[in-house]
Amino acid sequence: MKSNTSVSDGVQLVRVEKSHIGQRLDNFLIRHLKGVPRTRVYRLIRRGEVRINKKRCKPDRKLELGDEVRIPPYTSSYSEQTAKPSPALQEFLINSILLENDDLLVINKPAGMAVHGGTSVAMGLIEALRQCKLEWGELELAHRIDRGTTGCLVISKNSIFLKHIQNQFKVKNVKKHYIALVHGIWPESLTVVDAPLQKDPVGENERIVRVLESGKPSLTRFAVRQHFEGASLIEAMPQTGRTHQIRVHCQHSGHGIVGDEKYTFKAKNSALSKVKNLCLHAWKIEFELPEGGAPIRVEAAIPNHLDALIQKLGK
């Protein structure tokens, strides 16, 4: 691939059109500033170089029709040819769709695939999906799950649904159920973890989340599904949507998730210590459509690597 380096000729003032209503500012900029690292995009916002209607703003600011976004001059290194998913990957992703209608997709996200591209990720799930079908060219993430996590991920097809589902998340009207395999025997009495979380940068492209009193309120409900020798299968129901919330709340409770190299310390069970896949699965999600009616409920089958480990422990 031939690479170019281009410099924009001054400040750009971009007027928000209907197709971008409800989109987060950071996602809007990442698509607009092709080739600019995510860390650079967030730095531009943090320094006030990006403004909406001449005012400073935050990365999660939702765009509204007619907003004027100020984009400063920037240097972009990018490839003329966008990274393309292989035919096999396209077929795999299309076959992973759990639900599709005129407004949305719900996909069973595979393990190890980031939901979006970045400095160290040439192509994420959303970039791949946009190239699978012509009519999917404007897909947007409705929410995010970690790279190692599998399961239900909602993708928006239009700005009306995107604005609706983001508001549903905001008012806590989306119900999410995760399955996790954790180290140790999770107490039956431990049904709620209410611990504030703070996200801190570690290096240029890394971040870590810690339990800190000064952090953002974070609450997760838990239920035990099965106990094994040295491990427990639990259900986690996050009531807030913080980065790495379930993983850090499990760590904070003394029962890190199996396969979590960032938040799980060396386990007593040596066999489980060797597991490389994060054993966290977005099992079910429930939400309402903009037109009302019965809630949509979608369930993703437990992935093979986790199911095989559960079966092995059960024996």
RASUL-V661719 format. One record per run of one state. SS is the DSSP state (H for helix, E for strand, L for the rest). FROM is the first residue (numbers start at 1). TO is the last residue. If there is no record, write none. Layout:
((SS;FROM;TO) (SS;FROM;TO))
This chain:
((L;1;2) (E;3;7) (L;8;11) (E;12;15) (L;16;17) (H;18;20) (L;21;23) (E;24;24) (H;25;32) (L;33;37) (H;38;46) (L;47;50) (E;51;52) (L;53;54) (E;55;55) (L;56;61) (E;62;62) (L;63;67) (E;68;71) (L;72;74) (E;75;79) (L;80;86) (H;87;95) (L;96;96) (E;97;100) (L;101;103) (E;104;109) (L;110;124) (H;125;130) (L;131;133) (H;134;136) (L;137;139) (E;140;141) (L;142;149) (E;150;156) (L;157;158) (H;159;170) (L;171;174) (E;175;183) (L;184;191) (E;192;194) (L;195;196) (E;197;201) (L;202;206) (E;207;211) (L;212;215) (E;216;216) (L;217;218) (E;219;228) (L;229;230) (E;231;238) (L;239;244) (H;245;252) (L;253;256) (E;257;257) (L;258;269) (H;270;273) (L;274;279) (E;280;287) (L;288;295) (E;296;299) (L;300;303) (H;304;314) (L;315;315))
